[in-house]
Amino acid sequence: MLSAITAGLALVITPMGLLSILGGVLCGIFVGVMPGLSSVMGMSIMLPVALSMKGNLGVLMMLGIFCGSIYGGSITAIMINTPGTANSAATCLDGYPMAHKYHQPGRAISISTTASTFGGLFSALMLLWTSPILASFALKFSAQESFALALFGISVVASVSSGNVLKGVIGAFVGLLLATIGVDITTGAYRFTFGTVYLTGGISNIPVLIGLFAFSQGLINIQENFGVERARVSQKLERVLPTREDVRTIFPTLIRSSLIGTVIGAIPGTGGDIAAWVGYNEAKRWSKHPEKFGDGAPDGIAAPEAANNAISGGALIPLLSLSIPGDACTAIMLGALMMLGITPGPLLMSESPDKVYMIVLGLFFANVFMGLCGFSGIKLFAKISSVPNIILTPLIFVFCFVGTYAVNHTVQDIYLMIVCGILGFFIIKAGFSIPPIILGLILGGILEKNFRRSLVLSAGDWTTFFTRPISCTFIVIAFLSLFAPLILSTFKKRRADQAGRGAE
């Protein structure tokens, strides 16, 4: 094993190898920062370049893009409330308030960078030591377990509903309804397409996400600052590294969210967006001050960023050991590896251990470079907050239009984004929370597909979800997560009423 690790390290720490990783990371960060440009698009665009590179340099560059794009989305999420990728949507909840309400953009980005780097390095180490264990665990996931995991993700709505669980449930239900638009994957029937070709493929997540988070924020900025000239705030950053107190506060969250992200990443069909929301939910559940979440809590930034960056190592576990891509990014990675002469699968470790360790160590160095680039660029990133509203708000709209069009190159996506942005404006003003809608939309397809597949496989026996240990566990946890806040609040209210009567 030691000789294989040494051989893999020798393939990585060449001047061209390190430059390939660094170039991929910088390209990935740029892709992540631009709203609408995802890691999938970045890897797709750069795939021909990777294939033209000699030896293993193309693989190392693709690993750099993979890591950098996940981190890059947190920068615009924090600075202009515009998630560069779906993975960074949860970061908006606390990153934006910390950067603007409390005028601490440097602190917010430093926490995000620390969490992203930690999650990525943690998952790389987990990939190195526990690949066989997690791969065997992922093999146990069939339709029932995938349905239960998606249901567990929906239960997160209780923690991201801005204090009103009922409104959160309504929002999640709306998101689930939106997820049903398109062609029924089981029967082939058209559902809620209204005779348009555009809706036959369902609603694209990115236009909805950009509209609800970014376009609506631009409208709110116009409404709140109409006729008011905002004083230009100069953000002086005395340090770019997180304080010891911040590190001490977020460290338990980093461990927990990194574990969550690695495990979820190892399950095919999941992604960084699910890991981010689950990580955020668990951080709030275990926090001593859950009321601070949504108002600039450090753990609210660290949790989703550690979780979604830990996906990078977790997603490579089934890819390398079973040749099963967990998401679109690893599907592109699978194609790149095979075109470059590396065939993932159960025999890869025994036949080419040096290649496996090259990928693992390449992922490790990619996260190191990502952290270095992130910390060195914090002062530049933080200057976004000093831009006056008269300039920043039009820029937000430009990012919205360009980012939305860049996804599918269709004007209909822009119309959808505008409609969602206007609806998002009124939804926020009515006191509803946006994240539950996004959760329902993202998880709705996974939920329905695996629910119906489970019933088909079990000949309509609904007890199949409770006869499998993993599925049953997730379902029980999901219901406890959803209804526990309601039960606890009712119980506390009764105790308070009884205490008040006793005092009388």
TACORWO-V39324 format. One record per helix or strand of 3 or more residues. SS is the DSSP state (a for helix, b for strand). FROM is the first residue (numbers start at 0). TO is the last residue. Records with the same first field share a line. If there is no record, write none. Layout:
BEGIN
SS = FROM-TO  FROM-TO
END
This chain:
BEGIN
a = 1-11  14-32  38-51  56-79  85-87  91-100  104-138  142-158  164-178  197-200  204-224  243-264  271-285  289-291  297-321  327-338  347-350  352-375  377-385  388-407  410-428  434-456  463-466  468-502
END
